[in-house]
Amino acid sequence: MGDTGPVEGGRGEQIQQAEREAARQRILAQAEAERIPAEETTRAVPDRRWRRERP
């Protein structure tokens, strides 16, 4: 009977660790789904409004 305390505590820690890992995986999956590829963020788009030649 004296052994049930530490075993339950260890099991609780294992459950918490599993929950943390599951939450981490959900966050990583969400971040990946919302990620913008670097090619799209670094693409230069010329702003021709300021380069118009005036007659």
Secondary structure as UniProt FT lines:
FT   TURN            2..3
FT   HELIX           4..34
FT   HELIX           38..41
FT   HELIX           48..51
//
